Amino acid sequence: MKRLLLLCLTYIMCVGNHQMAAQDSSESPGIFNSLAVGVSASTTGIGIDVASPIGSYLAVRAGVSFMPNFTYSTDVDVDIEGSYEGNIPTSIDVEGGMGRTAGEILLNVYPFKSSSFFVCGGAYFGGGKLIKIKGHSDELAELIKEGQEVGIEIGNYRIPVDQVV
């Protein structure tokens, strides 16, 4: 996925640079005749964007953003469906991580040539996981093998535990 994003950005920059060279020699048709590069910091992470016009009424934008991987360790309460007698932990230590890479390819349509108003359409894409939680308990692994439904509680949410506890 990262290779595809880098390939797209490299292609846009190369085409834009080629067209900028053509503009100097008075051959520019108004397509990719300039290139804008932007850096951002937002809720999606730290990003870089590249934009270039396609004629007088269209512009293409592409970018990628990276959410740095933040980790946090804590203990969480264990929740077992039904009643179970035995030596089970009431809490386990877990480590949560949050990191993501996302990208976008957008097309801006400027319906009025003398206005900065535009309509935008395109696609955003990124990883399927935003938060990853890891932890282990041998006792809970045994309960899952026996067919018990086990989960952990984080705030008001119950998260089911899989066999790789």
C-alpha positions in Angstrom: 0.0 0.0 0.0 2.8 2.4 0.9 4.6 1.6 -2.4 1.5 2.4 -4.4 1.1 5.8 -2.6 4.7 6.6 -3.2 4.5 5.6 -6.8 1.4 7.8 -7.4 3.1 10.8 -5.7 6.3 10.3 -7.7 4.3 10.1 -10.9 2.4 13.3 -10.2 5.6 15.1 -9.3 7.4 13.9 -12.5 4.5 14.8 -14.8 4.1 18.2 -13.1 7.9 18.9 -13.4 7.8 17.9 -17.1 4.8 20.1 -17.8 6.5 23.0 -15.9 9.5 22.7 -18.1 7.2 22.7 -21.2 5.5 25.9 -19.8 8.9 27.7 -20.0 9.1 26.8 -23.7 5.6 28.1 -24.4 4.2 24.7 -25.1 2.0 24.3 -22.1 -1.6 23.4 -22.7 -2.6 24.4 -19.1 -2.5 20.8 -17.9 -0.2 20.2 -14.9 1.4 23.6 -15.5 2.1 24.1 -11.8 2.7 21.9 -8.7 1.8 22.7 -5.1 3.1 20.8 -2.2 1.6 21.0 1.3 2.4 19.7 4.7 -0.3 19.2 7.3 -0.9 18.1 10.9 -4.5 17.0 11.7 -6.6 14.3 13.4 -5.5 11.9 10.6 -1.8 12.5 11.5 1.1 14.2 9.8 0.6 14.5 6.1 2.0 15.6 2.8 -0.2 16.6 -0.2 0.6 17.3 -3.8 -1.8 19.2 -6.1 -1.8 20.3 -9.8 -4.3 21.8 -12.1 -5.9 20.0 -15.1 -7.0 22.8 -17.2 -8.9 25.9 -16.0 -11.7 24.1 -14.1 -10.1 20.9 -12.6 -7.3 20.1 -10.2 -6.0 16.8 -8.9 -4.8 16.3 -5.3 -3.0 13.3 -3.8 -1.6 12.8 -0.4 -0.6 10.5 2.4 -0.8 10.9 6.2 0.9 9.0 8.9 -0.4 8.6 12.5 2.6 8.0 14.7 2.4 4.7 16.7 1.4 5.6 20.3 1.4 2.8 22.8 -0.2 2.7 26.2 0.0 -0.1 28.9 -2.7 -0.7 31.5 -4.7 -3.5 33.2 -8.2 -4.2 32.2 -11.1 -6.1 33.8 -11.9 -9.6 32.6 -15.6 -10.5 31.8 -16.6 -14.2 31.5 -20.1 -15.1 30.1 -22.2 -17.1 32.6 -20.8 -18.4 35.9 -17.5 -20.2 36.2 -15.8 -21.5 39.3 -12.0 -21.7 39.3 -8.8 -19.8 39.5 -9.2 -17.0 36.9 -7.7 -13.6 36.9 -10.0 -10.6 37.4 -7.8 -8.4 35.3 -4.9 -8.8 32.8 -2.2 -6.4 31.6 -2.6 -5.2 28.0 -0.8 -2.9 25.7 -2.7 -0.8 23.2 -1.3 0.8 20.1 -2.6 3.4 17.7 -0.9 4.0 14.4 -2.1 4.2 10.8 -1.2 5.2 7.3 -3.9 6.7 5.0 -4.0 8.3 1.6 -6.2 10.2 -0.7 -6.7 10.9 -4.3 -9.1 13.8 -5.0 -10.4 15.8 -7.9 -11.5 19.4 -7.4 -14.0 20.9 -9.8 -14.1 24.7 -10.0 -17.4 25.6 -11.6 -16.7 29.4 -11.6 -13.4 30.4 -13.1 -13.1 33.6 -11.1 -14.1 32.1 -7.7 -12.2 29.9 -5.2 -15.3 27.8 -4.7 -14.9 24.2 -5.7 -16.6 20.8 -5.4 -14.4 17.9 -4.4 -14.8 14.1 -5.0 -12.4 11.3 -4.7 -11.2 8.4 -2.5 -9.6 8.0 0.9 -8.0 4.7 1.7 -6.0 3.4 4.6 -5.3 0.5 6.9 -8.1 -1.6 8.3 -7.0 -1.3 11.9 -6.8 1.9 13.9 -6.2 0.4 17.4 -4.4 -2.8 18.3 -4.7 -4.4 21.8 -2.3 -7.1 22.9 -2.3 -9.1 26.1 -1.9 -12.7 27.3 -3.3 -14.9 30.1 -2.8 -18.7 30.2 -5.9 -19.1 32.4 -8.1 -17.2 29.9 -6.6 -19.2 27.0 -7.7 -22.4 28.8 -11.2 -21.1 29.3 -11.5 -20.2 25.6 -10.4 -23.7 24.7 -13.1 -25.1 26.9 -15.7 -23.0 25.0 -16.3 -20.2 27.5 -16.9 -16.7 26.1 -14.3 -14.3 27.5 -13.9 -10.6 27.0 -12.2 -7.6 28.5 -13.9 -4.4 29.6 -12.5 -1.0 28.6 -14.7 1.8 29.8 -18.3 0.8 28.9 -17.2 -1.5 26.1 -16.8 -5.3 26.2 -14.2 -6.5 23.7 -14.3 -10.3 23.0 -11.0 -12.1 23.4 -9.9 -14.5 20.6 -7.9 -17.7 21.0 -4.6 -15.8 20.8 -5.0 -14.4 24.3 
